[in-house]
Amino acid sequence: MGSLKLDHPQENNSNSSPMEMTSALDPVEFRRQGHMMVDFIADYYQNIDKYPVLSQVDPGYLRKRLPESAPDNPEPIETILQDVQEHIVPGLTHWQSPSFFAYFASNVSIAGFLGEMLSTGFNVVGFSWVASPAATELESIVMDWLGNLLRLPKSFLFSGNGGGVIHGSTCEAIVCTMAASRDQMLSRIGGDNIGKLVVYGSDQTHSALQKASQIVGINPKNFRAIEATRSTTFALSPESLKLAISSDIEAGLVPLFLCATVGTTATTAVDPLGPLCDVAKLHGMWVHVDAAYAGSACICPEFRHFIDGIEGVDSFSFNAHKWFFTGLDCCCLWVKNPGALTSSLSANPEFLRNKPTDSKQVVDYKDWQIALSRRFRAMKLWLVLRSYGVVNLRNFLRSHVKMAKLFEGLVAMDQRFEIVVPRNFSMVCFRVSPWVATSKGTPTTPTSNSFHQNGIENNVEKCTNEVNCKLLEAINASGHVFMTHAVVGGMYVIRCAVGVTLTEEKHIAMAWKVVQEHADVILKNHGDDGDAKLKLPLLDKIA
Amino acid sequence: MGSLKLDHPQENNSNSSPMEMTSALDPVEFRRQGHMMVDFIADYYQNIDKYPVLSQVDPGYLRKRLPESAPDNPEPIETILQDVQEHIVPGLTHWQSPSFFAYFASNVSIAGFLGEMLSTGFNVVGFSWVASPAATELESIVMDWLGNLLRLPKSFLFSGNGGGVIHGSTCEAIVCTMAASRDQMLSRIGGDNIGKLVVYGSDQTHSALQKASQIVGINPKNFRAIEATRSTTFALSPESLKLAISSDIEAGLVPLFLCATVGTTATTAVDPLGPLCDVAKLHGMWVHVDAAYAGSACICPEFRHFIDGIEGVDSFSFNAHKWFFTGLDCCCLWVKNPGALTSSLSANPEFLRNKPTDSKQVVDYKDWQIALSRRFRAMKLWLVLRSYGVVNLRNFLRSHVKMAKLFEGLVAMDQRFEIVVPRNFSMVCFRVSPWVATSKGTPTTPTSNSFHQNGIENNVEKCTNEVNCKLLEAINASGHVFMTHAVVGGMYVIRCAVGVTLTEEKHIAMAWKVVQEHADVILKNHGDDGDAKLKLPLLDKIA
């Protein structure tokens, strides 16, 4: 052990002489390569709309192009950057492309990027206050700033004995709050009763809830995904929650945790926080609000009403890395009772003991999260807030909403298409209706037409879904845009989620043109099957 | 909803005109600010040894300096950087300082930094293969590269039906593997038996194990931290494990999970993997190896023996962000049976459905981790491996070990000090022995001296611990170096952990000088209490 390089002369068989370790962080070389990388990335943004948005490579493409093992000797940054350009870029799906409308965006900005650079450069590990006071204190401060912008009740801020913390993801935020609620409940009903605890969401709740529930040891039989229907625009009905809870209590189970969503993934539906809390609080449940995507919008006064009722919940999270320009990862979580979190998640090994912690005058964020290590994520949030200011940030968000509205208007003008649910934020759910599309008469809609009154209805839906699935595949294969889908109430819908920093109105117009052109082709091909079946072109095929 | 900026003229009350959103990622401005930031960080590294290593601020310092709320209007990057310099830097504990010897290092390098820049710049979210094929494929490839460098058995590589994944932290790696083992076990013994499962480690195991166990719902009563003593140099004894398991089985409990450590936090002790597996495997337990710090060294042939026996375990993790130059965060985890992980952690909501996933020809890393979102961490690992090459990386690690050896030699030459445990890697555990220090006769050691044979022994230990605690405080308050402590076998020891990229031999020499100077003062003060009590200067005080 402890051998030196001279003991291993067989390895120094290259022409290059061995490097000094300190040169791996030599400031002069850092500067040279750093500038080169800034230019590389600036060029990437400059050219980003030239790449297919959705990567067109086949599975396994990269293993064919890269060597089988790590190189023995150093390679210059120039060679590496060339490989990035030739081998990595083609395999990227370009999340920062202005024509990326898939999933929800994960947008970045100059300020977010610079904040990440600072955080990486300092590379402090702020698990305890003492391990880097600035990291902890800046996080507490920006979380209070942001909480105020969202007009969260004071009970969620440090000044009101609550507090905020930055996690990596919503799933982590739910794991931590659910573990806290579980341990609180078990201390009341006895530690052996974990098998009785029940977790609730709707069938529109993000899969993070089920995963978190699985991770913290809730019996999978006790996870409730309550159906949310078109009648409530896919929001969770308090009445349904009440029924589910009653039935569980009758069965001897213990309601534990409700996750309400503001802005569901499929359709941006908004669960009614106040009425849901009224139900949940009767049973001493923990209520968490997942506003992963839509939370950002709530800094605009005109959107704030979507989180009305927030005063009744226990915890609230949103992902600044989705729609708040920080880049991955930055999930902002506030809790009313940090003590519940820390009593579940604290670990105080001797090697971390220190006077400030013992004094109880400081926050040690290690006890608010899963990991011990933590990155200095507050830096990018601070830079975003300062570089743009609240006025511009609100306008950025409004600008995305405006573009979604524009897209919605374009869809609405084409009678072959249908807007499936009312738009709440910057996402439009739509679909083409093929029986309408190929009809030469007055357009009919699936909810009003007579097919619904007989057995043919299911076939109509199935055929509509298939056409929309094909349409989406064709759009994405074009490389011009990338959108994704959802299935709600049995309907396959295409989602156009606006949220990338570089998106402009021209990209919206282009995206719509791509959708229309591919719809033309697909519907024409179906129509060509035979004039007599114009109104239901695919029925033959299905039957 | 969907209002435009013109609807809110009251907010545009500043002199600055509102920004276009796209300017937040304008390539020209990106370049300008990016270059500025590279220079800022290069300057930081250039001046880093001028700052006190451990931040000297008081709790609450930053709230006094920053405004109470986020600014309405944008601020220029120049102002922000000035604030970073004036208000953030003093509150940092400088983890990249060459005189940082605390905890374990979390070292960064130019390549790691550039990799993070690329990852942040692309900002792809590689939850599924299709969401960015390059992110998934590069990760699988570098994890195979690294697995080969560590000479992991083929069963841990993708080519052998195992595989590697990059997590954010060891705690996450343990949560995921423990959840997998839990669900495997519950499917055998029945889902209602979670309360019977038992988790094992030693009392030297990182607190991440207890936290993970708590998170996944293991009854806290069923967590075993088996005592590891100086007789095994603080490694977990297979015999003790056997006894603990037997007693649990007798009590009707079910042994589930063992975490063995290669390189414990307190003293870098190494648990004997082979013999521990022999015990654990008799009971069908999952064995995880946490080599968070020391795993990196195992790419050097002369250190590889520390993970002998790895073929018997189920999962293995180490933190490239500690001692492999990537910067935070990069925890490399390999598992033999990815199916166990994915069957616990899979969530397949409709909105993520896609053809490559359905074809089962691709890896979807979302099912290997807690969160859905994931950063492109493989990029920095790839850049580190390529920029330095294996030969240099090995030499970097050896160079740290050599410096630790140098420090160890300096300590050994000063008879007032004691090396507490044999050094395995790049960390030295030492302490001052005050009764020896002030003795004018032949030095005696606490294990050999006669005090141990009478009741005075505890007082001697307590006084020694107090002196070392004071010494460490004095060293750290100097700002010249930062070291931390551990308590093992009742002894308070000072840890000097070498691992920062910028550390050179001169910093080791300086660190030792700082230790000696402060020891001189502290021991002199104690000695001055009275000549008659030279051998036990603090006993009076304690008695």
Interface residues (C-beta under 8 A of the other chain):
Chain A: M1 G2 S3 L4 K5 D7 H8 E11 N12 S14 P18 M19 M21 T22 A24 L25 D26 P27 V28 E29 F30 R31 Q33 G34 H35 M37 V38 D39 F40 I41 A42 D43 Y44 Y45 Q46 L54 S55 V57 P59 G60 Y61 L62 R63 L66 S69 A70 P71 D72 N73 P74 E75 I77 I80 V84 H87 I88 V89 P90 G91 L92 T93 H94 W95 Q96 P98 Y103 S106 N107 V108 S109 I110 A111 G112 F113 L114 E116 M117 L118 T120 G121 F122 N123 V124 V125 W129 V130 A131 S132 P133 A134 A135 E137 L138 S140 I141 V142 W145 L146 N148 L149 G168 S169 T170 C171 E172 V175 A179 R182 D183 G191 D192 I194 G195 H206 S207 A208 Q210 K211 Q214 I215 V216 G217 I218 N219 P220 K221 T265 A266 C300 P301 E302 F303 N319 H321 F325 G327 L328 D329 S344 L345 A347 N348 P349 E350 F351 L352 R353 P356 S359 Q361 V362 I370 A371 L372 S373 R374 R375 M379 L383 L385 R386 S387 Y388 G389 V390 V391 N392 R394 N395 F396 R398 S399 H400 V401 K402 A404 K405 R423 N424 F425 T484 H485 A486 V487 R495 T501 L502 T503 E504
Chain B: M1 G2 S3 L4 K5 D7 H8 E11 N12 S14 P18 M19 M21 T22 A24 L25 D26 P27 V28 E29 F30 R31 Q33 G34 H35 M37 V38 D39 F40 I41 A42 D43 Y44 Y45 Q46 L54 S55 V57 P59 G60 Y61 L62 R63 L66 S69 A70 P71 D72 N73 P74 E75 I77 I80 V84 H87 I88 V89 P90 G91 L92 T93 H94 W95 Q96 P98 Y103 S106 N107 V108 S109 I110 A111 G112 F113 L114 E116 M117 L118 T120 G121 F122 N123 V124 V125 W129 V130 A131 S132 P133 A134 A135 E137 L138 S140 I141 V142 W145 L146 N148 L149 G168 S169 T170 C171 E172 V175 A179 R182 D183 G191 D192 I194 G195 H206 S207 A208 Q210 K211 Q214 I215 V216 G217 I218 N219 P220 K221 T265 A266 C300 P301 E302 F303 N319 H321 F325 G327 L328 D329 S344 L345 A347 N348 P349 E350 F351 L352 R353 P356 S359 Q361 V362 I370 A371 L372 S373 R374 R375 M379 L383 L385 R386 S387 Y388 G389 V390 V391 N392 R394 N395 F396 R398 S399 H400 V401 K402 A404 K405 R423 N424 F425 T484 H485 A486 V487 R495 T501 L502 T503 E504
